Amino acid sequence: MKTIGILGGIGPQATMALERKLHAAAQRLIPQHRNSGYPPTVVYYVRDVPFVLEEGHRPRVPYEPNPRLLDGARLITPAKTVRVFKADNPKALQLRAGYSGKWPFVPERVGGAMRDCSIVPPAGSGKDHSVQLTDFEAGWGCIWNERRRLGFAMEWELDKFPYTWSWNSAGGIPHYPLWGEGHIITLQPSTSPVGRFADVVKSGELLHVPATGSISTSMSTGFVSSALGPWSGKEAGA
């Protein structure tokens, strides 16, 4: 007997209706003998919707998969803006070079589909991107796995690091430094906005350290059991 899987059905009534049809078909097609005339069946009810909902219980558009149903992780951080470096060779990027918009969605260079840059793609999927985040409500971020209820978090001083870089790769770099085998997501606090160094210097947006001067800062990292920061004094270890 072959094994099949069915994914779908919003609400328990849809699943129960399918079971009734399955049993009715089995009674017609399979010789009945006591309780052996039915195929073995395993039903698992997921008490959640397959997409992210906004206020008013409306689906967020473009549709975003519910992270509670993904066997993977995502980057959760209170950034408002995401930017892509304006590369000299835009074809080297999978995302649209020079784009700036609302985190976490960025259009792909080919086809223009909106990519959710917060989701860690499956290993070997060939996806790769590097983006910069800014306009934070607070200086924290977390790589979170909803199924495991476990994350790795970081907190930093927002006045010194108003930007972060996030590199997300799943085999999409066939050359140095990952040789097509990387499966990573990063969150790297940065003092400077996206752009060529000479242009950033000219714009006056660099953090300056005077001669013989110094700047001090602190960060904290650690495993956490809640996805939303800040965690200082609660969970994250220095």
C-alpha positions as CSV (number, residue, x, y, z in Angstrom):
1,M,0.0,0.0,0.0
2,K,1.3,3.4,-1.0
3,T,1.6,6.3,1.5
4,I,0.2,9.7,0.6
5,G,0.2,13.0,2.4
6,I,-2.4,15.8,2.3
7,L,-1.7,19.3,3.5
8,G,-4.5,21.7,3.7
9,G,-7.9,22.5,5.3
10,I,-8.6,25.6,7.2
11,G,-10.6,24.5,10.3
12,P,-11.3,21.0,11.7
13,Q,-14.5,20.7,9.7
14,A,-12.6,20.6,6.5
15,T,-10.4,17.7,7.8
16,M,-13.4,15.8,9.1
17,A,-15.2,16.1,5.8
18,L,-12.2,14.8,4.0
19,E,-12.0,11.8,6.4
20,R,-15.6,11.0,5.7
21,K,-15.0,10.9,2.0
22,L,-11.9,8.8,2.4
23,H,-13.7,6.2,4.5
24,A,-16.7,6.2,2.1
25,A,-14.3,5.5,-0.8
26,A,-12.6,2.8,1.1
27,Q,-15.9,1.0,1.8
28,R,-16.6,0.9,-2.0
29,L,-13.1,-0.1,-3.2
30,I,-11.5,-2.2,-0.4
31,P,-12.9,-5.6,0.7
32,Q,-14.4,-5.1,4.1
33,H,-13.4,-7.4,7.0
34,R,-14.3,-6.2,10.5
35,N,-12.1,-3.1,10.9
36,S,-9.5,-3.9,8.3
37,G,-11.2,-2.4,5.3
38,Y,-9.8,1.1,5.8
39,P,-6.3,2.5,5.1
40,P,-4.2,3.4,8.1
41,T,-4.6,7.1,8.7
42,V,-2.7,9.6,10.8
43,V,-4.3,13.1,11.3
44,Y,-2.4,16.0,12.8
45,Y,-4.3,19.2,13.5
46,V,-2.1,22.3,13.5
47,R,-4.1,25.0,15.4
48,D,-2.8,27.9,13.5
49,V,-3.2,29.5,10.0
50,P,-0.5,29.0,7.3
51,F,0.2,32.7,6.9
52,V,1.0,35.7,9.0
53,L,-2.1,37.8,10.1
54,E,-2.2,41.5,10.6
55,E,-4.6,43.4,13.0
56,G,-8.1,42.5,12.2
57,H,-7.1,38.9,11.4
58,R,-6.4,39.8,7.7
59,P,-3.5,38.0,5.9
60,R,-0.4,40.2,5.4
61,V,0.2,41.0,1.8
62,P,2.4,39.8,0.2
63,Y,1.6,36.5,1.8
64,E,4.2,35.5,4.4
65,P,4.4,31.9,5.7
66,N,3.6,31.5,9.4
67,P,7.0,30.9,11.1
68,R,5.3,28.5,13.6
69,L,4.8,26.1,10.7
70,L,8.4,26.2,9.4
71,D,11.0,23.8,10.5
72,G,13.7,26.5,10.4
73,A,14.6,29.8,11.8
74,R,14.2,33.5,11.1
75,L,15.7,36.8,12.1
76,I,13.5,38.9,14.4
77,T,14.6,42.5,15.0
78,P,12.8,45.8,15.3
79,A,14.2,47.4,12.2
80,K,12.0,49.4,9.9
81,T,14.1,49.8,6.8
82,V,16.2,47.4,4.7
83,R,18.7,48.5,2.0
84,V,20.7,46.8,-0.7
85,F,24.2,47.9,-1.7
86,K,24.3,49.6,-5.1
87,A,26.8,47.3,-6.7
88,D,28.9,48.1,-9.7
89,N,27.8,44.7,-11.2
90,P,24.1,44.3,-10.2
91,K,24.0,40.9,-11.9
92,A,26.2,39.6,-9.2
93,L,23.3,40.1,-6.7
94,Q,20.1,38.1,-6.4
95,L,18.3,41.2,-5.0
96,R,17.7,44.5,-6.7
97,A,20.8,46.6,-6.3
98,G,20.3,50.0,-4.6
99,Y,16.8,49.1,-3.2
100,S,15.5,50.7,0.0
101,G,12.2,49.8,1.6
102,K,10.3,48.3,4.5
103,W,12.0,45.4,6.3
104,P,12.0,42.5,5.7
105,F,10.9,42.4,2.0
106,V,13.2,43.1,-0.9
107,P,12.5,42.5,-4.7
108,E,14.6,39.9,-6.4
109,R,16.6,41.1,-9.4
110,V,15.1,38.5,-11.7
111,G,11.3,38.5,-11.8
112,G,10.8,41.1,-9.1
113,A,9.3,38.7,-6.5
114,M,9.5,40.0,-3.0
115,R,11.9,38.0,-0.9
116,D,11.5,37.8,2.9
117,C,15.0,38.4,4.0
118,S,14.3,37.5,7.6
119,I,13.7,33.8,6.8
120,V,16.6,31.4,6.8
121,P,16.2,29.4,3.5
122,P,16.6,25.6,3.3
123,A,20.2,24.4,3.0
124,G,21.2,24.0,-0.7
125,S,18.4,26.2,-2.0
126,G,20.9,28.4,-3.7
127,K,19.7,31.6,-2.1
128,D,22.1,34.3,-1.0
129,H,21.7,38.0,-0.1
130,S,23.4,40.7,2.0
131,V,21.3,43.6,3.2
132,Q,21.6,46.4,5.7
133,L,19.0,47.2,8.3
134,T,18.3,50.6,10.0
135,D,15.7,52.8,11.6
136,F,15.6,50.5,14.7
137,E,13.2,50.9,17.5
138,A,15.8,49.3,19.8
139,G,19.2,47.7,19.5
140,W,18.5,43.9,19.5
141,G,18.0,41.0,17.2
142,C,17.3,37.3,17.5
143,I,17.7,34.2,15.3
144,W,14.6,32.3,16.4
145,N,13.3,28.8,15.8
146,E,9.6,28.7,16.7
147,R,9.3,24.9,16.7
148,R,12.1,24.5,19.2
149,R,11.2,27.7,21.1
150,L,14.9,28.6,21.1
151,G,16.9,31.5,19.8
152,F,20.3,33.1,19.8
153,A,20.1,36.8,20.6
154,M,22.3,39.9,20.5
155,E,21.9,43.4,22.1
156,W,24.0,46.4,21.3
157,E,24.1,50.2,21.8
158,L,22.0,51.8,19.2
159,D,23.5,55.2,19.4
160,K,26.9,53.7,18.3
161,F,25.6,51.1,15.9
162,P,22.5,52.5,14.2
163,Y,22.9,50.0,11.3
164,T,23.4,46.2,11.0
165,W,24.4,44.0,8.1
166,S,22.6,40.6,7.6
167,W,24.1,38.1,5.3
168,N,21.9,35.1,4.5
169,S,23.3,32.3,2.4
170,A,22.1,28.7,1.6
171,G,24.6,27.5,-1.0
172,G,24.2,30.5,-3.3
173,I,28.0,31.4,-3.3
174,P,29.9,28.8,-5.5
175,H,33.3,30.5,-4.8
176,Y,35.2,31.9,-1.9
177,P,34.5,32.1,1.0
178,L,31.7,29.4,1.2
179,W,32.3,27.4,-2.0
180,G,28.6,26.6,-2.3
181,E,28.3,24.8,1.1
182,G,27.4,27.7,3.4
183,H,24.2,27.8,5.4
184,I,24.3,30.9,7.5
185,I,22.5,34.0,8.6
186,T,24.4,36.9,10.3
187,L,23.5,40.0,12.2
188,Q,26.5,42.4,12.3
189,P,26.1,45.8,14.0
190,S,27.6,48.6,12.0
191,T,28.5,52.3,12.6
192,S,28.0,53.4,9.0
193,P,25.3,53.3,6.4
194,V,25.4,51.2,3.2
195,G,27.5,52.7,0.4
196,R,31.0,53.1,-0.9
197,F,33.5,54.3,1.7
198,A,34.5,57.4,-0.2
199,D,30.8,58.4,-0.6
200,V,30.0,57.8,3.1
201,V,33.0,59.9,4.1
202,K,31.8,62.7,1.9
203,S,28.3,62.5,3.4
204,G,29.5,62.9,6.9
205,E,27.7,59.9,8.2
206,L,30.7,58.1,9.5
207,L,31.4,57.7,13.2
208,H,34.5,59.7,13.9
209,V,37.1,59.0,16.6
210,P,39.3,62.1,17.3
211,A,43.1,61.8,17.5
212,T,44.2,60.1,20.8
213,G,40.5,59.7,21.5
214,S,38.5,56.5,22.2
215,I,35.0,55.1,22.1
216,S,33.8,52.3,24.3
217,T,30.7,50.1,23.9
218,S,29.2,46.9,25.1
219,M,27.2,44.0,23.6
220,S,25.5,41.0,25.0
221,T,24.7,37.6,23.4
222,G,23.3,34.3,24.5
223,F,20.6,31.7,24.0
224,V,17.1,32.8,24.8
225,S,13.7,31.2,25.2
226,S,11.6,34.2,24.1
227,A,11.8,35.8,20.6
228,L,11.4,39.4,21.5
229,G,14.0,41.6,23.3
230,P,15.4,43.2,25.2
231,W,16.7,40.3,27.3
232,S,19.4,42.1,29.4
233,G,19.1,41.0,33.0
234,K,16.7,38.3,32.1
235,E,18.2,35.7,29.8
236,A,21.0,36.7,27.5
237,G,24.5,36.0,28.9
238,A,27.2,38.6,28.5
